[in-house]
Amino acid sequence: MGKEAQRSFKRSRWMLGAAATVSAAALALTGCSSGSPSSSNNTNQKVTLTFSQWWAPEMPSGALQKIADDFHKGHPNITVKLISAPFASLQTQTISQAASGTLPDIVGLDGSWVNPLYKQGALYNLTDAMKAAKYDDSDLASQVAFKGSTYMIPVVNFVYPLFTNDAILAKAGITTPPTTWSQFTDDAKKISQSDGGAKGWVVPLGTTNPNGAQNDILSWAWASGGSMLKNGQPNLTGNADVTGAVNMVKDLVTSNAVLPGANSLQETDKVTNFINGRVGMMVDSLAHVTTITKGAPDLKFTVSAQPVKDGYSGTKGMLTASWGIGISAKTQHPAQAWQFIQYLMSKDTNSKLSTLANGFPGNKTSKPDFTGADPHFQAAFGIYQKSKPVNEFTGLPAADQLMTSFLTEFQKSVAGQESTSTMLQNVQAQWKKQF
């Protein structure tokens, strides 16, 4: 997942293991994805692997090539050729190549691409690759799986904590960031009623890039251990966590405790208004720490865990996005391709890669190097280590359409055209058609 795409937040992060279930009709399309290519897996032959990704343009110049070169030193028979492109371009390219059966050997993946690629049978079964290599996957932070088999591994993760403007909170008489839904609601209203002119929260509910559904509504349920799915299917009606999250956000919007014009705001509007002091709080990508410090060097702010439902004491969920990776079902060298992925997921290499990407490791034993880094990164990493990374839209069919229908009905509910219960019934009916 690209940082540019994070900023527009035109994407989704992963869900764990069995969070995705696919219909029988979809499974019928996946025949070649579980089988092995016909060529030999002789790892002693000299091969060149192609690797398409958007990562290199978002890292220091030459950094990803250096990692590929270091891999080659330890595996002299395997050369990795990088195919680099911006995220938006690569998304179109990857879907097109999958349809024509011309995917590169190794594929950088966004979570929202996995479902359509899986349905096309374009991805190699990574569970098979791991078994063939006798690989212990216990150090992997998460995997994207269908029917018990993995098709994408998140390599680097990008988290979305709560950002709070210290001065704006202090002016409203708030001494610490909120930790519960009720505290967050009270704080947002206090800020909006104070003399400073700032609003408590910024929530983009526009449907052009409909990520507000996951980032600013459903993420509240996930933070409290809730889920919008049950057995891989929509579970919105009669769901106390989802209903509570919707009602909390709706209350803040109707109470004028959020930045005006929410229905037309997009993800990129968050950090702009936070930097300009128009809002006291936002849930946003940690990658924007650098944007904030450059845009407002004197701004004092805090990053903390997203507040949870009052009374919740379990493991907190943390909205997360990732750079994922997979193998083409058409590759002639699945064993060698897996060797490169295994190298990227090794403790030291994954630490290095996540540091260069300003993200967090996909290997649970790895740790980024915070030497010289902004202290907010280290604070967020501490939260991340105690949390469960989550984004249930990853791997779902037509994820953008699911979010669009959710926001469309939410806007109707805010306008008083339907109750929360009716809204969720309507969304669930629309989602079931997609599933």
GUMAR-124900 format. One record per atom (N, C-alpha, C): residue in one letter; x, y, z. Coordinates in steps of 0.05 Angstrom, whole numbers, plus 32768, in hexadecimal, padded with zeros to 4 digits. Layout:
REM residues N
AXYZ
...
This chain:
REM residues 435
M80117FE98000
M800080008000
M801180188000
G800B802B7FEF
G801D80427FEC
G801780588000
K802C80678008
K8027807D801A
K80168092800D
E801A80967FF3
E800880A97FE5
E7FEC809F7FE7
A7FE880857FE5
A7FCD807A7FE6
A7FC3807C8003
Q7FD5807A8016
Q7FCC807E8032
Q7FC0809A8035
R7FCE80AD8029
R7FC680C9802D
R7FAB80CE8021
S7FA580C1800B
S7F8A80C38000
S7F7980AD800D
F7F87809B801A
F7F7D80848027
F7F6B80748016
K7F7480727FFC
K7F6480637FE9
K7F6B80467FEB
R7F68803B8001
R7F6E801F8003
R7F668013801E
S7F6B7FFA8021
S7F637FEC8039
S7F7B7FDD8044
R7F7A7FD6805D
R7F8E7FC68069
R7F847FAA806D
W7F957F988078
W7F8F7F7C8077
W7F7B7F74808D
M7F6E7F5E8089
M7F617F50809F
M7F707F3680A4
L7F6D7F2C80BB
L7F7C7F1480C3
L7F6F7EFB80B8
G7F817EE880B0
G7F7A7ECD80A9
G7F5E7EC8809E
A7F4C7EBE80AF
A7F337EB480A4
A7F1E7ECA80A3
A7F267EE480A4
A7F127EF980A3
A7F057EFB8088
A7F117EEE8073
A7F057EF08058
A7EFA7ED48050
T7EE27ED48047
T7ED67EBC803D
T7ECB7EC28021
V7ECF7EAF800E
V7EC87EB47FF3
V7EB37EA07FEA
S7EA07EA97FD9
S7E8A7E977FD1
S7E947E817FBF
A7E837E6D7FBC
A7E8B7E567FAC
A7E907E5E7F8F
A7E817E727F85
A7E857E7B7F6A
A7EA07E877F67
A7EA97E967F7B
A7EC37EA27F7A
A7ED97E8D7F7B
L7ED57E797F8B
L7EE97E647F8E
L7EED7E557F73
A7ED87E547F63
A7EDA7E467F4A
A7EEE7E537F37
L7EF47E6D7F3D
L7F067E7C7F2C
L7F237E797F35
T7F287E6B7F4B
T7F437E6C7F57
T7F537E537F52
G7F4C7E437F3E
G7F597E2A7F3A
G7F777E2B7F39
C7F827E3E7F29
C7F9F7E3D7F26
C7FAE7E4A7F3D
S7FA07E587F4F
S7FAE7E657F65
S7FB77E527F7A
S7FAB7E3B7F7B
S7FB47E287F90
S7FC77E137F85
G7FC97E117F6B
G7FDB7DFE7F60
G7FF77E087F5B
S800A7DF77F56
S80257DFF7F51
S802B7E027F33
P803B7E167F2A
P80427E177F0F
P80517DFE7F06
S80517DFA7EEC
S805B7DE07EE1
S80797DDE7EE1
S80877DF47EE3
S80A47DF37EE1
S80B17DE97EFB
S80CA7DE37EF9
S80D97DD87F10
S80DD7DEE7F25
N80DE7DE57F3F
N80E57DF87F54
N81027DF57F5D
N81137DED7F4A
N812F7DEA7F50
N813B7E057F58
T81427E087F71
T814B7E227F7B
T81697E267F75
N81767E137F68
N81927E177F60
N81957E247F45
Q81807E247F35
Q81827E317F1B
Q81827E4F7F1D
K818F7E5D7F0B
K81907E7A7F0B
K81767E847F00
V81697E957F0F
V814F7EA07F06
V814E7EBE7F0C
T813E7ECC7EFD
T81387EE87F02
T811B7EEB7F08
L81157EF67F1F
L80F97EFA7F28
L80F27F177F24
T80DA7F1C7F19
T80D07F387F17
T80BF7F3E7F2F
F80C17F567F39
F80B37F5E7F52
F80A67F7A7F4D
S808C7F7A7F49
S807E7F947F45
S80757F9F7F60
Q80797FB97F64
Q80727FC57F7E
Q80737FE47F7A
W80677FF17F8D
W8067800F7F8F
W807980187FA6
W808780067FB2
W8097800C7FCA
W80AF801C7FC4
A80BE80157FAF
A80D780237FAA
A80D480417FA7
P80BF804B7F98
P80BC80687F96
P80B780767FB0
E80AE80677FC5
E80A780737FDE
E80BC806F7FF4
M80D380637FEC
M80E9805F7FFE
M810080707FF5
P811580738005
P812D80827FFC
P813780767FE2
S814280867FD1
S814B807D7FB6
S815E80667FB9
G815880507FAB
G816A80397FAA
G816780267FC2
A8156802C7FD5
A8155801C7FEE
A814A80007FE8
L81347FFE7FD9
L81297FE47FD4
L813C7FD37FC2
Q81497FE17FAF
Q815C7FD37F9E
Q81737FC77FAE
K817B7FD67FC2
K81917FCD7FD4
K81887FB37FE3
I816F7FB27FEB
I81657F9A7FF9
I81657F837FE6
A815C7F887FCD
A815C7F737FB8
A81787F697FB2
D818B7F7C7FB2
D81A77F757FAC
D81B37F647FC3
D81AC7F6C7FDC
D81B57F5D7FF3
D81AA7F407FF3
F81917F3D7FEA
F81867F227FE7
F81967F127FD3
H819D7F1F7FBD
H81AB7F117FA7
H81C77F077FB1
K81D37F177FC3
K81ED7F0F7FCE
K81EB7EF47FDD
G81D57EF07FEB
G81D17ED87FFA
G81C47EC27FE9
H81B97EC97FD2
H81AC7EB67FC0
H81B57EBC7FA4
P81CE7EB67F9E
P81DA7EBF7F84
P81CC7EB47F6B
N81BC7EA07F6E
N81AD7E957F57
N81937EA37F52
I818C7EB67F64
I81727EC47F61
I81777EE27F5E
T816E7EED7F49
T816F7F0A7F45
T81527F157F45
V814E7F2A7F54
V81347F377F56
V81347F517F47
K81237F537F32
K81217F6A7F22
K81087F7A7F2B
L810D7F937F34
L80F87FA47F3E
L80E87FB17F27
I80CE7FB07F29
I80BC7FBF7F16
I80AD7FD27F28
S80B57FEC7F27
S80AB80007F39
S809880137F2B
A8082801A7F39
A806F802E7F2E
A8060803A7F45
P805580527F42
P8044805E7F57
P802C804C7F5D
F8022804E7F76
F800C803C7F7F
F7FF4803C7F6C
A7FEA80547F64
A7FD280557F53
A7FD780477F39
S7FEE804B7F2D
S7FF4803E7F13
S7FF780207F16
L800380187F2C
L80087FFB7F30
L7FEE7FEC7F35
Q7FDB7FF97F42
Q7FC17FEC7F47
Q7FB47FE47F2D
T7FB27FF77F1A
T7FA67FF17F00
T7FB67FDC7EF1
Q7FD17FDF7EF2
Q7FE37FCC7EE4
Q7FE07FB07EEF
T7FDF7FAD7F09
T7FDD7F937F15
T7FC37F847F0E
I7FAD7F927F10
I7F947F867F09
I7F937F7E7EEC
S7F9E7F8F7EDB
S7F9F7F897EBE
S7FB17F707EB8
Q7FC87F707EC5
Q7FDA7F597EC1
Q7FCF7F3F7ECB
A7FC07F417EE1
A7FB37F287EEC
A7F9F7F1D7ED8
A7F907F2F7ECB
A7F7C7F267EB8
A7F897F197E9F
S7FA17F227E98
S7FAE7F177E80
S7FC27F017E87
G7FC57EFB7EA1
G7FD77EE67EA9
G7FF57EEE7EA7
T7FFA7F077EA9
T80167F117EA6
T80217F1F7EBF
L80177F177ED6
L80227F237EEF
L80407F1D7EF2
P804F7F307EFD
P806B7F297F04
P806C7F127F18
D80847F077F1C
D80877EF07F2E
D807E7EF77F4A
I80867F0E7F54
I80807F187F6F
I80707F327F6C
V805B7F347F7C
V80497F4B7F78
V80457F5A7F93
G804B7F747F92
G80437F857FA8
G80257F887FA8
L80187F847FBF
L7FFB7F847FC0
L7FF07F977FD5
D7FDA7FA47FCD
D7FC97FB27FE0
D7FB37F9F7FE9
G7FAA7FA18001
G7F967F8F800B
G7F7C7F8E7FFB
S7F757FA57FEF
S7F5C7FA77FE0
S7F5E7F997FC5
W7F767F927FBC
W7F7A7F847FA2
W7F777F667FA5
V7F7A7F5C7FBD
V7F7E7F3F7FC1
V7F657F2F7FB8
N7F4E7F397FC0
N7F367F2A7FBA
N7F327F267F9C
P7F337F3C7F8B
P7F2F7F377F6E
P7F467F277F62
L7F5E7F2A7F6C
L7F747F197F61
L7F707EFC7F68
Y7F677EF77F81
Y7F627EDC7F8A
Y7F4C7ECF7F78
K7F377EDE7F73
K7F217ED47F63
K7F2A7ECD7F47
Q7F3E7EDC7F3C
Q7F487ED67F22
Q7F5C7EBF7F21
G7F637EB57F39
G7F777EA07F3A
G7F927EAA7F34
A7F977EC47F39
A7FB17ED07F31
A7FC67ECD7F46
L7FBF7EC57F5E
L7FD37EC57F74
L7FDA7EA87F7C
Y7FF37EA47F82
Y7FFD7E8A7F8B
Y7FF67E867FA8
N7FF07E6E7FB0
N7FEA7E677FCB
N80037E687FDC
L80057E7D7FED
L801E7E807FFD
L801F7E6B8014
T80097E61801C
T80097E4B8030
T80187E338024
D80137E2D800B
D80227E187FFE
D80407E1E7FFC
A80467E377FF6
A80627E3F7FF4
A80707E3C800F
M80627E458024
M806E7E43803F
M80727E268047
K805F7E158041
K80617DF98048
K80787DEC8039
A807B7DF2801F
A80907DE7800F
A80AB7DEF801A
A80AD7E078024
A80C77E11802F
A80CA7E0B804D
K80B67DFD8058
K80B67DF78075
K80BB7E108086
Y80AC7E25807E
Y80AE7E3F808B
Y809B7E4180A3
D80A67E4B80B9
D80967E5080D1
D808A7E6C80CF
D80707E6E80CD
D80647E8880C9
D805B7E9680E3
S80647E8C80F9
S805B7E968113
S80657EB38118
D80797EBC810A
D80837ED7810E
D80757EEB80FC
L80647EE280EA
L80567EF580D9
L803F7F0380E9
A803E7F1D80E7
A802A7F2C80F7
A800E7F2580ED
S800B7F2180D3
S7FF07F1A80C8
S7FF47F0F80AC
Q7FDE7F0380A2
Q7FDD7EF98087
Q7FC17EFD807C
V7FBF7F018062
V7FA57F038055
V7F9F7EE88048
A7F897EDB8052
A7F837EC0804A
A7F677EBD8040
F7F637EA9802E
F7F497EA18025
F7F477E838028
K7F317E7A8034
K7F2D7E5D8038
K7F457E4F8045
G7F517E5D8058
G7F677E518067
G7F837E52805A
S7F857E5F8042
S7F9E7E618034
S7FA67E7E8031
T7FC07E848035
T7FCA7E9F8033
T7FD07EA78016
Y7FC97EC0800F
Y7FCF7ECA7FF4
Y7FDE7EE57FF5
M7FDE7EF2800C
M7FED7F0A800F
M7FF97F0C802B
I80127F15802D
I801F7F1A8047
I80257F378049
P801B7F45805E
P80237F618063
P80407F63806B
V804F7F72805C
V806C7F748060
V80737F8C8073
V80677FA3806E
V806A7FBB807E
V804E7FC58084
N804A7FCE809D
N80307FD780A6
N80307FF580AD
F801A800380A7
F8017801F80AD
F7FFF802380BE
V8002802F80D5
V7FED803080E9
V7FDF804B80E9
Y7FC7804C80F5
Y7FB6806380F6
Y7FAD80698113
P7FBE80778122
P7FB7807E813E
P7FA68097813F
L7F9F809F8157
L7F9280B8815C
L7FA680CE815F
F7FA380E48150
F7FB480FC8153
F7FA481118163
T7FB1811D8176
T7FA481338185
T7FB7814B8187
N7FAB81638182
N7FBA817C8184
N7FBB818481A1
D7FD3818481AD
D7FD5818981CA
D7FCA81A481D2
A7FD081B881C3
A7FC781D381CA
A7FA981D681C8
I7F9D81CB81B4
I7F8081CD81B1
I7F7281BE81C7
L7F7C81A681CE
L7F70819881E4
L7F7381A781FE
A7F8A81B28203
A7F8F81C1821C
A7F7D81D9821E
K7F7881E78208
K7F6781FF8208
K7F4A81F78210
A7F4281DE8209
A7F2881D58210
A7F2781C8822C
G7F3D81C9823A
G7F3E81BE8255
G7F4381A08256
I7F4E81958240
I7F538178823E
I7F7181738242
T7F7881628255
T7F94815F825C
T7FA28147824E
T7F9281338247
T7F9D811B823B
T7F8B81128224
P7F9681048210
P7F8580FA81FA
P7F7080E78205
P7F5980E581F8
P7F4480D38201
P7F4B80B681FC
T7F4080A5820D
T7F468088820B
T7F2C80788206
T7F158084820A
T7EFB80778207
T7EE9808781F4
W7ED5807A81EA
W7EC2808781D8
W7EB5809F81E6
S7EAD809C81FF
S7E9F80B2820C
S7EB280CA8210
Q7ECB80C48217
Q7EDF80D9821A
Q7EE480E78200
F7EE680D881EA
F7EEA80E481D0
F7ED380F581C8
T7EBB80EC81CC
T7EA380FC81C6
T7EA2811681D6
D7EA7811481F0
D7EA7812C8201
D7EBD813F81F9
D7ED4813581F3
D7EEB814681EB
D7EE5815481D1
A7EDA814681BE
A7ED4815281A4
A7EC0816981A7
K7EAD816581B8
K7E99817A81BD
K7EA4819181CC
K7EB5818B81E0
K7EC281A181EF
K7ED381B281DD
I7EE381A681CC
I7EF481B581BA
I7EE381C681A7
S7ECD81BB819D
S7EBC81CA818A
S7EAE81E18198
Q7EAA81DF81B2
Q7E9D81F581C0
Q7EB0820981CD
S7ECA820481CA
S7EDD821781D6
S7EE1822F81C4
D7EF0824381CD
D7EF2825C81BF
D7F06825C81A8
G7F15824681A5
G7F2A82468191
G7F2082448174
G7F08823C8170
G7EFD823A8155
G7F02821F8148
A7F11820D8155
A7F1781F38149
A7F0081E0814F
K7EFE81CC813E
K7EEB81B78142
K7EF9819F814F
G7EE9818E815C
G7EF58178816B
G7F0281638159
W7EF6815D8142
W7EFE81468132
W7EFA814C8115
V7F0A813F8104
V7F05814080E7
V7EFF812480DD
V7EE8812280CF
V7EDF810880C6
V7ED6810A80A9
P7EE681008096
P7EDF8101807A
P7ECB80EC8072
L7EB380F4806A
L7E9E80E28063
L7E9780E38045
G7EA880EF8035
G7EA380F18018
G7EA680D5800C
T7E9780D17FF6
T7E9780B77FE9
T7EAA80B57FD1
T7EB780CB7FC9
T7ECA80C97FB3
T7EE180B67FBA
N7EEC80B97FD2
N7EFE80A57FDD
N7EF2809D7FF8
P7EE380877FF8
P7ED18081800E
P7EDE80758027
N7EF7807A802B
N7F05806D8041
N7EFC8076805D
G7EED808B805E
G7EE380938078
G7ED2807E8086
A7EC6806C8076
A7EB780568082
A7EC880448093
Q7EE0803E808A
Q7EF2802D8099
Q7F02803C80AD
N7F0C805480A5
N7F1F806380B6
N7F12807180CD
D7EF9807B80C9
D7EEE808E80DC
D7ED3808580E7
I7EC9806E80DF
I7EB0806480EB
I7EB5804780F5
L7EBA803580E3
L7EBD801980EC
L7ED6801380FC
S7EEA802580F8
S7F0380218108
S7EFE80238126
W7EE98032812D
W7EE28034814A
W7ED8801A8155
A7ECA800B8145
A7EC17FF0814D
A7ED97FDD814F
W7EEA7FDE813B
W7F027FCD813A
W7F147FD28152
A7F177FEC8159
A7F297FF38170
A7F1F7FE5818A
S7F057FE0818B
S7EFA7FD481A3
S7EF57FB681A0
G7F047FAA818E
G7F017F8D818A
G7EE97F84817A
G7EDA7F97816F
G7EC27F918160
G7EC97F888143
S7EB47F7F8135
S7EB77F76811A
S7E9E7F7D810A
M7EA17F8280F0
M7E8A7F8680DE
M7E847F6D80CF
L7E927F5780D5
L7E8F7F3E80C7
L7E897F2780DB
K7E7B7F1380D1
K7E777EFA80E0
K7E7A7EE380CD
N7E8D7ED280D1
N7E927EBC80BF
N7E977EC680A2
G7EA47EDD80A1
G7EAC7EE88087
G7E957EF68078
Q7E7E7EF98085
Q7E687F068078
Q7E607F208088
P7E527F33807A
P7E4A7F4B8088
P7E3A7F4680A1
N7E417F5480B6
N7E337F5180D0
N7E2F7F6D80DC
L7E1E7F7D80D0
L7E1A7F9980D8
L7E017F9C80E9
T7DEC7F8E80E3
T7DD37F9180F2
T7DD47F83810C
G7DCA7F908121
G7DCB7F84813B
G7DE67F818147
N7DF97F90813C
N7E157F908145
N7E1A7FA88157
A7E1D7FA38171
A7E1F7FB98184
A7E387FCA817F
D7E4E7FBE8178
D7E677FCD8173
D7E647FE0815B
V7E5A7FD58145
V7E567FE6812D
V7E417FFB8131
T7E2B7FF4813E
T7E1680078144
T7E20801D8156
G7E2F8016816A
G7E3A802A817C
G7E4D803D816E
A7E5E8032815C
A7E718043814D
A7E628057813B
V7E4E804D812D
V7E3E805E811B
V7E308074812B
N7E24806D8141
N7E1680808151
N7E298095815D
M7E41808D8165
M7E5480A18170
M7E5C80B5815B
V7E6380AB8143
V7E6B80BE812E
V7E5380CF8126
K7E3C80C48124
K7E2480D3811C
K7E1E80E98130
D7E2280E3814A
D7E1D80F7815F
D7E30810E815C
L7E4A81088157
L7E5E811E8154
L7E58812F813C
V7E4F81238126
V7E498132810E
V7E3181448112
T7E1C8139811E
T7E0381498122
T7E06815D8138
S7E1A815A8149
S7E20816D815F
S7E3381838156
N7E3A8183813D
N7E4D81968132
N7E6881968140
A7E70817E8149
A7E8A817B8156
A7EA081728143
V7E9981718129
V7EAD816A8114
V7EB081818100
L7EC5818080F1
L7ECA819580DD
L7EB2819580C9
P7EA781AD80C3
P7E9081AF80B1
P7E9781A38095
G7E82819A8088
G7E858190806D
G7E8F8174806C
A7E8A81648080
A7E9581498082
A7E8E8138806A
N7E76813C805E
N7E6E812B8048
N7E7E8130802E
S7E8D8145802D
S7E9D814B8016
S7EBB8148801B
L7EC281438035
L7EDF8142803C
L7EEA81278033
Q7F048127802C
Q7F13810F8025
Q7F29810B8039
E7F3680F48037
E7F4B80EC804B
E7F618101804D
T7F69810D8036
T7F7F81208036
T7F7881398045
D7F5E813F804A
D7F5681578058
D7F5C81558076
K7F61813D8080
K7F668139809C
K7F7F814880A5
V7F9681408099
V7FAF814B80A2
V7FB18168809C
T7FA681728087
T7FA7818E8080
T7F99819F8096
N7F828196809E
N7F7381A580B3
N7F7F81A280CF
F7F8C818B80D3
F7F9A818780ED
F7FB2819A80EF
I7FC1819B80D9
I7FD981AD80D8
I7FD081CA80DC
N7FBA81D280D0
N7FB181ED80D1
N7FA281F480EB
G7FA081E180FD
G7F9481E78117
G7F7681EA8117
R7F6981DE8102
R7F4C81E08100
R7F3D81CA810F
V7F4D81B48116
V7F41819E8125
V7F548195813B
G7F48818A8150
G7F5981828166
G7F6181658165
M7F5181548156
M7F5781378156
M7F52812C813A
M7F6181178133
M7F5C8108811A
M7F6780EC811D
V7F5C80D9810F
V7F6780BE810C
V7F7480BD80F1
D7F8E80B980F0
D7F9C80BC80D6
D7FB580AB80D5
S7FC180A980BE
S7FD9809980BA
S7FF180A580C9
L8000809380D6
L8018809C80E4
L802C80A880D0
A802A80A080B7
A803C80AB80A3
A803A80CA80A1
H802480D580AB
H802080F280A9
H802E810180BF
V803C80F380D1
V804C810180E5
V8060811480D8
T806E810A80C3
T8081811B80B5
T8073813380A8
T805C812E809C
T804D8144808F
T8046815980A4
I803D815080BB
I8035816380D0
I804D817380DA
T8064816680E0
T807B817480EB
T8087818780D7
K8084818180BD
K808E819380A8
K807B81AA80A4
G806181A480A5
G804D81B980A0
G804981CB80B7
A804D81C280D0
A804A81D280E8
A805F81CA80FC
P807881D380F8
P808E81CB8109
P808A81D08127
D807A81E3812E
D807681EA814A
D805D81DC8156
L804F81CD8147
L803681C08150
L803E81A98163
K803381AA817B
K80368195818F
K801E8182818D
F802381698188
F800D81568186
F8014813B8192
T8000812B8196
T8004811181A3
T7FF780FB8191
V800380E4818F
V7FF780CD8182
V7FF080B98198
S7FD880AD8197
S7FD0809A81AB
S7FBD8086819E
A7FB6807181AD
A7FA4805C81A2
A7F898068819D
Q7F7B805E8189
Q7F5F80668184
Q7F4E805F819C
P7F3E807181A6
P7F2E806B81BE
P7F1B805381B9
V7F15804581CF
V7F05802D81CE
V7EEA803181DC
K7ED8801F81D7
K7EBD801F81E3
K7EC0801E8201
D7EB0802E820E
D7EB1802F822C
D7EAD80138237
G7EBF800B8249
G7EBD7FF18256
G7ECD7FDB8248
Y7ED77FE18230
Y7EE77FCC8222
Y7F037FCA822D
S7F0C7FB28233
S7F267FAE823F
S7F377F998230
G7F2E7F918219
G7F3D7F7D8209
G7F537F8981F9
T7F5F7F7A81E7
T7F737F8481D5
T7F687F9881C1
K7F757FAE81BF
K7F6B7FC381AD
K7F727FBD8190
G7F5F7FC3817E
G7F647FC28162
G7F717FDC8158
M7F827FDA8144
M7F8E7FF28139
M7F8D7FF1811B
L7F8080058110
L7F7D800780F3
L7F98800880E6
T7F9C7FF680D3
T7FB67FF380C7
T7FB47FEF80A9
A7FC87FFA809A
A7FCA7FF5807D
A7FE57FE88079
S7FE97FDC8061
S80027FCE805D
S800C7FCE8041
W80267FC8803E
W80327FC08025
W80317FA18026
G80217F968015
G801E7F798014
G802E7F6D7FFD
I80327F537FFE
I80417F457FE9
I80357F2A7FE3
G80367F217FCA
G802C7F077FC2
G803D7EFD7FAB
I80367EE57FA1
I80447ED87F8B
I802F7ED37F75
S80377ED77F5C
S80267ED27F45
S80217EB47F43
A80087EAC7F3D
A80027E907F39
A800F7E867F1F
K80187E987F0E
K80247E907EF5
K80437E8E7EF6
T804E7E957F0D
T806B7E957F0E
T80767E797F09
Q808D7E787EFC
Q809B7E5F7EF8
Q80AE7E587F0E
H80B17E6B7F22
H80C57E677F37
H80B97E6E7F52
P80A47E607F5B
P80977E667F75
P80AA7E627F8D
A80BC7E4E7F8C
A80CE7E4A7FA2
A80E17E617FA6
Q80EC7E6A7F8F
Q80FF7E817F91
Q80F07E9B7F99
A80D87E9E7F8F
A80C87EB57F96
A80C37EB57FB4
W80BD7E9E7FBF
W80B87E9C7FDC
W80D27EA27FEB
Q80E97E9A7FE1
Q81027EA07FEF
Q81067EBE7FF2
F80FE7ECD7FDE
F81017EEA7FE0
F80ED7EF67FF4
I80D57EEC7FF4
I80C17EF58008
I80CA7EEE8024
Q80D57ED68027
Q80DE7ECE8041
Q80F57EE0804A
Y81067EE88038
Y811C7EFB803E
Y81107F158048
L80FC7F208039
L80F07F398041
L80E37F38805D
M80D97F208064
M80CB7F1D807D
M80DE7F148094
S80F87F10808E
S810B7F0980A3
S810E7F2080B7
K81167F1A80CF
K81177F2E80E4
K81277F4780DD
D813F7F4380D4
D81517F5A80CF
D81487F6A80B6
T81417F5B80A0
T81397F698088
T811F7F78808B
N810C7F6B809A
N80F27F78809E
N80F57F9180AF
S81087F9080C3
S810D7FA880D3
S81187FBE80C1
K812B7FB880B0
K81377FCC809E
K81227FD7808B
L81127FC6807F
L80FE7FCE806C
L80E97FE18078
S80E07FD98090
S80CB7FEA809D
S80D7800580A6
T80F0800580AE
T80FD801E80B5
T80FE8031809C
L810780268086
L81098036806D
L80EE80408064
A80D98030806A
A80BE80388061
A80AF80498075
N80BB804E808C
N80AE805D80A2
N8094804E80AA
G8096803380AA
G807F802380B3
G8088801080C8
F80767FFD80CE
F807C7FE980E3
F807E7FCD80D7
P808E7FBC80E3
P80947FA280D6
P807C7F8F80D4
G807D7F7E80BF
G806A7F6880BD
G80737F4F80CB
N808C7F4F80D5
N80977F3A80E5
N80957F438102
K80887F338113
K80837F3B812E
K809D7F3E813F
T80B37F318136
T80CC7F338145
T80DD7F4A813C
S80D67F578127
S80E57F6D811C
S80DE7F87812B
K80F17F9A8129
K80EC7FB48136
K80F97FCA8124
P80EA7FDF811D
P80F77FF4810D
P810C8003811D
D811F800F810F
D8134801E811C
D812A803B811F
F812680438138
F811C805E813E
F813280738141
T814A806C813C
T8160807F813F
T815B8098812E
G815980AE813B
G815580C7812D
G813880CC8123
A812680B98129
A810B80BB8120
A80FA80CD8132
D80E480D88128
D80D280E88138
D80C880D6814F
P80C780E08167
P80BE80D0817E
P80A180C5817C
H809180D2816B
H807680C98167
H807580AD815B
F808A80A6814A
F808B808C813E
F808F80778154
Q80A1807C8166
Q80A68068817B
Q808E8065818D
A8080807B8193
A8068807A81A3
A805380698196
A8050806D817B
A803C805D816D
A80438040816B
F805D803A8169
F8066801E8168
F805F80108182
G8061801E8198
G805A801281B2
G803C800B81B2
I802C801C81A7
I800F801781A5
I800A7FFF8193
Y80187FFF817C
Y80157FEA8168
Y801B7FCE8173
Q80307FCD8183
Q80397FB3818E
Q80247FA881A2
K80147FB981AD
K7FFF7FB081C0
K7FE47FAC81B3
S7FE27FB2819A
S7FC87FB2818C
S7FC67F9C8177
K7FAE7F97816E
K7FAA7F848158
K7FA57F94813F
P7FB77F91812B
P7FB37FA08112
P7F9A7F968103
V7F8A7FA880F9
V7F707F9F80ED
V7F677FB380D8
N7F5C7FA880C3
N7F4C7FB680AF
N7F3B7FA180A0
E7F237F9E80A8
E7F137F88809E
E7F0B7F8B8080
F7F107FA28074
F7F097FA68058
F7F1E7F988046
T7F357F928051
T7F497F858041
T7F407F6A8038
G7F427F65801E
G7F3A7F4B8013
G7F1D7F48800C
L7F0D7F5C8014
L7EF07F5A800E
L7EEA7F617FF1
P7ED57F567FE5
P7ECE7F5D7FCA
P7EC47F7A7FC8
A7ECE7F887FB3
A7EC57FA47FAE
A7EC67FB57FC7
A7EDD7FB67FD4
A7EDF7FC47FEE
A7ED77FE17FEC
D7EDF7FEF7FD6
D7ED8800B7FD3
D7EBA800E7FD1
Q7EAC7FFC7FC3
Q7E8F7FFE7FC0
Q7E827FF97FDB
L7E8D7FE67FEA
L7E827FE18005
L7E837FFA8016
M7E9A80088015
M7E9D80218025
M7E8B8037801B
T7E8880398000
T7E77804D7FF5
T7E5A804A7FFD
S7E5080317FFC
S7E34802C8004
S7E3080328022
F7E45802C8032
F7E438031804F
F7E40804F8054
L7E51805F8047
L7E51807C804B
L7E388089803F
T7E2E807F8029
T7E16808A801D
T7DFE80878031
E7DFC806F803D
E7DE6806B8050
E7DEB807A806A
F7E05807D8072
F7E0B808C808A
F7E0380A98087
Q7E0880B48070
Q7E0080D0806B
Q7DE280D4806D
K7DD380C08064
K7DB680C18066
K7DAE80C08083
S7DBB80B08093
S7DB580AD80AF
S7DBB80C780BE
V7DD180D480B8
V7DD880ED80C4
V7DC4810380BD
A7DBA810180A5
A7DA68115809C
A7D8A811080A7
G7D8780FA80B7
G7D6D80F480C3
G7D5A80E580B1
Q7D6480DB809A
Q7D5380CD8087
Q7D4E80B0808F
E7D6080A580A0
E7D5C808A80AA
E7D6B808680C4
S7D62807380D4
S7D6E806D80ED
S7D88805D80E9
T7D98805C80FE
T7DB0804C80FD
T7DAA802F80F6
S7D9580248102
S7D8D800880FD
S7D86800480DF
T7D76801780D4
T7D6F801480B8
T7D87801880A6
M7D99802A80AD
M7DB1802F809E
M7DC18015809C
L7DC5800880B3
L7DD67FF080B3
L7DC87FD880A4
Q7DAE7FD780A6
Q7D9F7FC38097
Q7DA37FC78079
N7DA17FE08070
N7DA47FE68054
N7DC17FE0804A
V7DD47FE8805A
V7DF07FE28053
V7DF57FC48051
Q7DEB7FB68065
Q7DEF7F998065
Q7DE37F8C804C
A7DCC7F958044
A7DBF7F8A802D
A7DD07F8F8014
Q7DDB7FA78012
Q7DEC7FAE7FFB
Q7E067F9E7FFB
W7E117F9B8013
W7E2A7F8D8015
W7E277F6F800E
K7E117F638016
K7E0D7F478010
K7E0C7F427FF2
K7E027F557FE3
K7E037F527FC6
K7E1F7F507FBB
Q7E317F607FC7
Q7E4D7F607FBE
Q7E5A7F467FC7
F7E547F3C7FDF
F7E607F247FE9
F7E577F0C7FD9
